């Protein structure tokens, strides 16, 4: 696989993983603070 493509795929995967984790943390915080409709 071309290095440029491998790098792009790696960065995309890393970015999506971070976004998913960030949203999960926000949802847990909203639920803990009494806003289950936002979770």
C-alpha positions as CSV (number, residue, x, y, z in Angstrom):
1,X,0.0,0.0,0.0
2,X,1.3,3.4,-0.9
3,X,2.6,5.3,2.2
4,X,0.3,8.3,1.4
5,X,-2.8,6.2,1.4
6,X,-1.7,4.3,4.5
7,X,-1.2,7.6,6.3
8,X,-4.6,8.9,5.2
9,X,-6.4,5.8,6.4
10,X,-4.5,5.8,9.7
11,X,-5.4,9.5,10.3
12,X,-9.1,8.9,9.4
13,X,-9.3,5.9,11.7
14,X,-7.6,7.8,14.6
15,X,-9.9,10.8,14.1
16,X,-13.0,8.7,14.1
17,X,-11.9,6.8,17.2
18,X,-11.3,10.0,19.1
19,X,-14.6,11.5,18.0
20,X,-16.5,8.3,19.1
21,X,-14.8,8.3,22.5
22,X,-15.4,12.1,23.0
23,X,-19.1,11.6,22.2
24,X,-19.4,8.7,24.6
25,X,-17.8,10.8,27.4
26,X,-20.2,13.7,26.7
27,X,-23.2,11.3,26.7
28,X,-22.1,9.8,30.1
29,X,-21.6,13.2,31.6
30,X,-25.0,14.5,30.4
31,X,-26.7,11.4,31.8
32,X,-24.9,11.8,35.1
33,X,-25.9,15.4,35.3
34,X,-29.6,14.6,34.8
35,X,-29.9,15.2,31.1
36,X,-30.7,11.7,29.7
37,X,-32.4,13.3,26.6
38,X,-29.0,14.6,25.5
39,X,-27.2,11.3,26.1
